[in-house]
Amino acid sequence: MTSPAPAHARISVIGAGPGGLTCARILQRHGMDVTVHDRDPGPDARNQGGTLDLHADNGQIALREAGLLDEFFALSRPEGQEMRHWDPSGTLTDQHVPAAGELFKPEIDRGQLRDLLLDSLHPGTVRWGHALDTVSGPADGPRRLHFANGTTIETDLVIGADGAFSRVRPVVSTAVPEYTGVGFLEAWFSDVENRHPDIAELVGPGSAAAADGDRGLFAQRNGGNHIRVYIIRRVPVDWLSRSGLTADDTDGIRALLLEEYAHWSPRMRRMLTDNEGPYVDRPLFALPVPHTWAPNPTVTLLGDAAHLMPPLGVGVNLAMLDAAELALALANAATVDDAIRTYEKTMLPRSTETAKALEGGAEHLLSTDVPDFGHDA
């Protein structure tokens, strides 16, 4: 089959995260038809996670191409760029306060960013309740998408924006994510100025981090007077079952954490104990480095599907930059195959370089040195 012109191609994005939605938005701005398929039953099916810092040299470039940069700045929190570092005793060791007017990486809640992108798309662009099972059909197309709800769709281009455990990735790559040896436990705090004033004071308007070499804490201010804390530990991926615990055993997990962080100050340990609701176990995975594949004329990847890395502030930014570059390549190429080759010629070397720089980076989250924490949770 001859590769079609992008303007006449059926384009299917798998995954309605920031990368997939950014790609769809820019494609539509250039007059191309695109459909996004997502496993969630609807846009409000689950909490979208914490806050993100979108950088001027990648995430903000994508939003400019999407025509949404001004709307982003109106929603963002420049004060969220403040970063504090504490030691386990509760002593402030380092603090970055953003300058007046600094907009290099302002914060936005992940849910707000998703809503901004969703609202910018043509009605009906996203097909909810479509969890992809497999992709079939010849490499030169057309492809068939097989969904868990029993439906199948024929398409000319499959864009895998479906995250760490992508169902599109196996079409082009045999790589699978590997556990880094470091895990997060997420804890939530609401109405913090009234209910948790000491934690609110400690975290400030942005984020705060502390570590002792073996364990750490990373707290981030979210919109709506919320704070999320990520409890960072070097643990086996199955640490819960090894400890005789289950994910809903909040009291048991809390007791274990108090034992592990026994030498930390009472003030710092409040971030372990005063949370509302259960902890959320989030083991950290990464793809092997480098992760590359041979060009395929009907399938490509972006974001974590292409280059899953430790959460050091680059994931969403790179996903959105990938999305913008892929959409622009499609807008300017003669064929879909040409566009994929143009996009991957830039994306794969860039992601390899970044992944090499961050390889083993999950360990930096536990370092007593002052790391450059980003917000990718």
N, C-alpha and C positions, 0 to 999 in steps of 0.2 A: 504494500500500500504506500502511495506517495504521501509524505507528511503534509498535512493541510496548512493553509495560511491561518495564523492565529485568529484573525477576524472571523473566520468561518468555522473554527474548531469548537467542539464541545469540551469545555474545561471543567474539571471536577476537583475541588479542593476538599481534602479529608481533614477535618478538625477545625472547629470554630474558636480557636485560641487567638491571641494577638497576631501571630504570624499569618494564619490562614485568613483571618478577617482583613488584615492589611492588604494582603495580596488581592483578595476579591474586590476591595474598595478601589484600588488603583487600576485594576483591570476594567472595572465599570467606568471609571473616569475616562478611560481611553476607548470606550465604546464596545468593549468585548463582553460576551455572555459568559457567565460563570455561575456555578452552583456550589454551595458549601454543604457538606454532609457532616453531622455531628452526632455522637452517640447519646448525648444528653436528651431527655424527653422534651426539654424546653430551656429557654435562656436563664430561668431562675431555679433550675433543678438542684443546684448545689452552690455552696459558697466558692467564690472564685479565687480565694487566697488573699495574701497580704498586699503590701504596697510595693511599687516598682519605682526605680529611678530611671528615667529615659534620658539617654545621653545625647548631647548636641551632635556628636560625630557618628551616630548610627540610628538610634530609635527616633530622634527628632527629625532626621533626614527623611525617614520613612513617612512620618506624619506630615511633613511638608509636601511630599509627593501625593499623599492622600488628601491634601487640602484641609487638614484638620489641626494644623499646628496651633492656630490661634485659640481654637476650642480647647485644646490640651492645656495651654498656658492658663486659660480661665479656670480650669478645674484643678490644676496642679497645686502643690504646696512647696514653694521654694524654701520655706523654713525647714522642711523635712530633710534638707541636705546637711543639717547639723549632725555631727558624728561624735560620740563620746566613747572613751575607752576607760574602763575601770579595772582594778585588780580585784582578786577574790576577797580582799579585806574591805572592799567598798571605797577605796581611794581612787579619785579621778586621776588618771595618768596622762591623758591626752584628750584634746577637744578641738574639733574643727567647727567654726561658726561661719556660715556662708556670708560673703560680702553683700551689701545692699545691691539688689538688682542682679545677683548671680543666678544664672539660669542654665548652667552646664548640665545638671542632672536633677531637676526637681522631681518630687514624688507625686505619684497618683495611685490610688487604690486600683488593684487589678480589675475589680468589678466595674469601676467607673470607666476605665480604659475600654473594657469590652463593650459596655453600653454605648460609648462614643462611637466605636467602630460599627457595632450592629445598627445603630440608628442612621448611619451614613449609607447603608446598603439599600438597594431596591427591595421593596417588599417581596417576601417569598424567596429571597436568595438562599437563606439557610434552611435546610431540611433537617429538622430535629428528629430524634429517635432513629437515626440511621447509623448504627454501629457497624463498621466495615468488618466483614469476615475475611474475604480473599479478593484478589485481583486476578482475573484470567484473561485469555486472549493473546494473540501474537504480539511480539515485541514491537512490530511496526503498526499495530493497531488494526481495528479499534479494540479497546479494552472493555472488559465487562467487570463491573463492581458488584459484588455479592454481599448483601447486608444481612445482619442477624434477624431482621424482621421479615425476611423472605423475599424482598424485592431485589431486582437486578437492574442495572443501568448501563447503557453503552456510552462510551466516552472516548474522546481523542487524546486527552491529556489528563493524567492523574498526578495531582500535587499532594504529596504526603506532608501534611502539617499536623500530624497526629501524635506528636510527642515521643516520650522516652521509649515506649513499647509499641511503636508504630506498626500498624498492620500493612502499610504500604512498603516499608523498608525491605522486607524479604524479596520483593520483586527485583531489586537491584543489588542487594548486599546480603551476605550471610552473617554480618556482625550482629552481636547481641550486647545489650548493656551489661556491665559487670559491676558488682557491689564494690564500693570504694573502701569499705571498712569503717566508715563514719556514718552515724545516723542522727537525724533530728527527731526530737519530740516537740510538737507544737502545743503551746498553751495560750489560751485566750483570756483577755481581761477587758471588760466593758465598763463604760461610765467611769473611766479611770480617775478623773479629777475628784469625783465624789467618793467612789468606792475603794480606790487604790491610790491615794494621793502620794504616798511615798514612792511607789513604783513610777508614777507619772513624773515626779520630780527627778528621779534618777535617770529616766530615759530622755526627758526633755522633748522638744518638738520634732526631733528626728529619730535617730537610732543610738543604741548603746551596746557595747560588746565587752566581754570579759572572758579570760581563759587562763588555765593554769598549766597548759602543756598536755593534759590528758582529757580535759573536759572544758566546756565553755558554755556561755550564754550569749545569745544575740537577740536584742529586743528592738522592735520597730513600732513607731507611732503610726497608726492607721487613721483614716478619716472617721468621723462620727464618734470621737472620744474613745477609740479602741486602741489597745496595744496587743501585739502578738509577740510572744517570746519563743525562741527556738533553743531548746536545750540540746547541746551538741556533745556527743560522746563517741568514743572509739569502742564499738561493740560488734559482736557477730550479728549477721542479718536476722537471725532467729533468736535474738536475746530475750524476747518476751517468754517464749516457750521454755527456753533454757532456765529462766528464772522462776518457772512455775506460775507465770502470770498470763493474763489475757488483756487485750487492748482496752476492755471496759472495766478493768480492775484499777480504778483511779487511786484508791487508798493504797493498794499494794505497790503500784508504781511510785506513788509519792514517797512511801516509806523507803523504797530502794534508792530513790534520788537523794533523799535526806542523808542516807548513809554514805553515798558516793561523794556528796558535796559537803560532808560534815565539817571540813576545815574552812569552808567559805563563811563569810560573815552573815549574821541573821538577816541583815538588810538585803543582801544579794540573794539569799535563799528564799525570800518571799516570792521571787519570780518562779520558784519551783513549786510553791505550796498554795499560793493564794488564787490560783487560776479558777475559772468558772467552767464547769463541765469537764469532760474527759480529755486526756492527752491524745494527740494524733501522732502515730508512729510514721515517720517519713525517712526510710533508709535512702542513702544517696548512691545513685548509680551513674556510671559514665560509659561512653562508648570507647572502644580501643582507639589509640592514637598511632598513626593517622587513620582516619576512616574515609576511604574514597571508593569509587566504583566506576565501571565503564559507562560511558554515555548510553542512555536508553532513549529512543525517540518519542516515547509516550509516557514516561514516568520520571519524576524527579522529587527531591525532598527539600525541606527547609526546616530551620529551627532545630529543636531537640531530635527530631526524626533523623536529621542529617548529622548533627554534631552535639550530642548530649555531653555536657561538661559539669563540673562541680558548680554549685550556686554561688558564684563570686561576682554577680552583677552584670554578666554578659549575655545570659541566655535569651531573655525576651528582646533585648536590644539587637542581638545578632539575628534572631528570628524575623524581626520586623525589617531589618536591613535586607536580609535574604528575600523577603517577600516583595519589597519595593524593587529590588534589582531584577527578580524574576518577572514581575509584572511589566517592567519597562522593557526588558528583553523581548517579551511577547509582543509588546506594542510596536516594536521597531524591527522585528525580524520578518523575513519572507515566509518562513515555515516554523512550525512548532519545534521540529528537530533542531533547526538553527538557533532558536531562542534558548533551548535547554543547554546546548553546547556553549553558547555565549555566557549564560548565567553560571554554569558549573565551572567554567574556566576561571572565573573570579572567586566564586563562593568556596570551592573546595580548597584552594591554597590558603585563603584567609582563615577558614575554620581550622585547618590543620595547624597553622601558625599559632592561633589563639589556643587551641587545645593543647599543643605542646607546652605553651607557657603556663597553662593551668593544670597540667598533668600532675596528679598527686595533690592538687590544691585543696582537697577536702581536709588534709592535715593542717593547712594554714589556718583553718577555722579554730584550731585548738592551740595555736601558737601564742606564746606570751608576748611576742613582738607585736607591733601595731600593724595589722593587716589592712589592706584597702578593701573593706567590706563593701560589696554592692548589695542591692536588694532584688533578689530574684525569686523570692519565695512565694 
